[in-house]
């Protein structure tokens, strides 16, 4: 499997931002390494580090050339486009324009993954209808899947055994055009690039292109909205799958009760909330008694493969406006026929595999030293933290420091104390330099005075010598 994310050490400025934000500490400082190292086995390809780096020192697999090679081959190629494209291309006035722009690149067919979402939503609703006391975590988000497989493998059986919308749509496309067609997924998700290696058979996707990559291809081929005509997505069209970019949209597409009083599904999005939800699912699901609908990002509309600086609620509005426009004259009967047809024709099942990433043992002496440097002496004080370092507690940071995979400098408190100590040391050095300089000036003044006295004596001597008349006196004893 090819590495999805790379750190370019020559461009790295050692700011530790990537180390701080990585949710699974896959980016580490080993021993005396000057730059962070990415441990690929621990990585969930969430893209958080990529978004955090201000120095362009982190990148992910660029599939543009791979996509162009497919388009220039003799194969028919279909694009399956994530519905969050409407939130990405806020600069395009009509979605039918970016559909035609995609065709201009050379794609034979352009489908929207919203229909795949509808298929998965139907299977999810069926799973919940047949409830037998087991609670589930949705498996739509690849980053969430990898996180469970690696860090909560005991919860694998609680992932919904349902293929992702990308895989469902790939199967649908192959049912329409045959198994030989090549498929490119276009979306906001970097983790989907790893999903390529999970999918096989009719679910397989040949390449994954992010929205950033799509924009770059448009620029490279000078494809602009003003030069193309309208063109809609190829059938079958999606229904409520269009609102999938908003995390709650998946539950609505499944037409499941979302009431706080009677609903059975809880939605959590964003790194902190989604991962904390998995932790609580692991320990307290018998009390919570809810299915969890989880997305690592703040909805797919905010995926790391989309353009930077996107505003969540602006994109939320773009998504709902797009869905309303598309569904205004929607042929619901045709959609139901298509949904039943392909739901019965494709394999909706998926399975997962434990890839437990166990932590290495900790040297207690090194742990004690790390806690001492952090200024944490008691067990209670070590469990409280500002989390500025990216760790949940000072103890967690100390453990990683003791393991040699994190730097003590990541602690803002330690860095501040170190800075203050350095400032005090520099102040002492400065004061000593001032004292020495003062002594030097006194010595210099004294030497100047002595030199002036010596010069005066020399001048007197020369004057006396110049005024003595020279002669010879001869004397005898008388």
Order of alpha helices (4+ residues) and beta strands (2+ residues): beta-alpha-beta-beta-alpha-beta-alpha-beta-alpha-alpha-beta-alpha-alpha-alpha-beta-alpha-beta-alpha-alpha-beta-alpha-beta-alpha-alpha-alpha-alpha-alpha-alpha
